[in-house]
Amino acid sequence: MSAEITNYSKLAREKNHRVLIIGAGFMGSGLACGIITAELPVSVTVCDIDPGRLEYIADFAKKHNGGENKKDVFTAQDAAEAAAAADVIILAVKPAIVPG
């Protein structure tokens, strides 16, 4: 019996993953800014109910990319709609905020 070994690291680099970060507080914005500055083949959408936090992410992306949004960085206020298009969802909110 032979097992097939898959190089998941290579697969991860080759595919443009769609990452959704729900929550743009300290944890969510830190993750988003790290993804924006890293050379990762991903598009990132950040979702938050506070338009000011979303504006911060959009401004960071523009500043990091020389005044324009060269990377696929999006903001949204509708988490359900954004989740439908995501490959990976990161929940970056305090547990008390998530409805039981």
C-alpha positions, 0 to 999 in steps of 0.5 A, a space after each residue: 500500500 503506497 500513500 500519496 504525499 501532497 505538498 500542501 505548502 506548494 498548493 497553498 502558494 499556487 491558489 489565490 485563496 479568498 480569506 474573510 476576517 470577521 471583526 476589524 478590532 485589534 486582532 482582526 485588523 492585525 491579521 488583515 494588515 499582516 496579510 496585506 504586507 506579506 507576499 501571500 497569494 490571497 484576497 482578503 475581505 474584512 467585515 465589521 459593523 464599524 465603518 471607521 474600522 473598515 476605513 482604517 483597513 482600506 487606508 492601510 492597504 492604500 498606504 502599503 501599496 503606494 496609494 492604490 489598492 494593488 492587492 485584492 483587499 475588500 471591506 464589507 458590513 454583511 458577513 453572510 454575503 462575504 462568507 458565501 464567497 470565502 475559502 477561509 473564514 477567520 472569526 476575530 471577535 470577542 465571544 460575547 459578540 457572537 450570538 448564542 
